[in-house]
Amino acid sequence: MEFPTTGRRVLISGASRGLGRAVARVFAANGDRVAVHYASREAQALRTLESLSGSGHVLVGGDLSDPAGAADVAGRTAAELGGIDVLVNNAAVNVRHPLPETPYEEWVAAWQQHVAVNLLATAHLSHLAGRRMIDGGTGGRIVNIGSRGAFRGEPDHPAYGATKAAVHALGQSLAVSLAPYGIGVASVAPGFFETERVAHRLSGAEGEAIRAQSPFGRVASADEIAAAVLWLASPAAEWSSGTVLDLNGASHLRT
């Protein structure tokens, strides 16, 4: 069983912008063929697709919060690319809902949304891609995008922190069960990194406080996180299966 270094079939969920776009670009630059998934931002996803080097990339829309939608996304990706060798579970929601300020109905809705997208969609896509990797017989890689917030807490976004902790645990369980098939599973736990969605927070006093969280005095770029994802999906990273890789510039140290 030999896992390829390039020319792989890669599905990246939530790749219309931000980290997903950066991950798509780094895999394309590696010579892989990428399925750019989006939920509702088709125009932005198309810009991601158009920015990729190489050829053979595809655009795949679908609602991952619906199990049938996840199955459709995985099925169309496999049909377009001829299979799935790498899955990057990046799609996520992060809606503010601090308990002291959030009415119960909004609290319930926030939790349901976070669980459906952040956790269940990750689990469902992992099953759908993992089964195809097993049937293909050449191994594979699943890389989950977790969060530093799973370890240090997210007081304004508790469902986000909780579901990302669950994603880390899911990845470790799958790492054990899928290893006999040559499938490595790992997660990254980024701290704050700059994307267009959060760029406004990096100005003024709030920006200074965010940068001060790290002794490097800065935040990460999406490209730095993407580079780690690419490595975890490589043949060289097989022995890192089961890991949760901290990418937070020493802003939070686990014991």
Secondary structure as GFF3:
##gff-version 3
##sequence-region A 1 255
A	DSSP	beta_strand	9	12	.	.	.	ID=ss1
A	DSSP	alpha_helix	18	29	.	.	.	ID=ss2
A	DSSP	beta_strand	33	38	.	.	.	ID=ss3
A	DSSP	alpha_helix	42	50	.	.	.	ID=ss4
A	DSSP	beta_strand	58	61	.	.	.	ID=ss5
A	DSSP	alpha_helix	67	81	.	.	.	ID=ss6
A	DSSP	beta_strand	86	89	.	.	.	ID=ss7
A	DSSP	three_ten_helix	99	101	.	.	.	ID=ss8
A	DSSP	alpha_helix	104	114	.	.	.	ID=ss9
A	DSSP	pi_helix	115	120	.	.	.	ID=ss10
A	DSSP	alpha_helix	121	136	.	.	.	ID=ss11
A	DSSP	beta_strand	140	145	.	.	.	ID=ss12
A	DSSP	alpha_helix	149	152	.	.	.	ID=ss13
A	DSSP	alpha_helix	158	178	.	.	.	ID=ss14
A	DSSP	three_ten_helix	179	181	.	.	.	ID=ss15
A	DSSP	beta_strand	183	190	.	.	.	ID=ss16
A	DSSP	beta_strand	193	194	.	.	.	ID=ss17
A	DSSP	three_ten_helix	199	202	.	.	.	ID=ss18
A	DSSP	alpha_helix	204	212	.	.	.	ID=ss19
A	DSSP	beta_strand	220	221	.	.	.	ID=ss20
A	DSSP	alpha_helix	222	232	.	.	.	ID=ss21
A	DSSP	three_ten_helix	235	240	.	.	.	ID=ss22
A	DSSP	beta_strand	244	247	.	.	.	ID=ss23
###
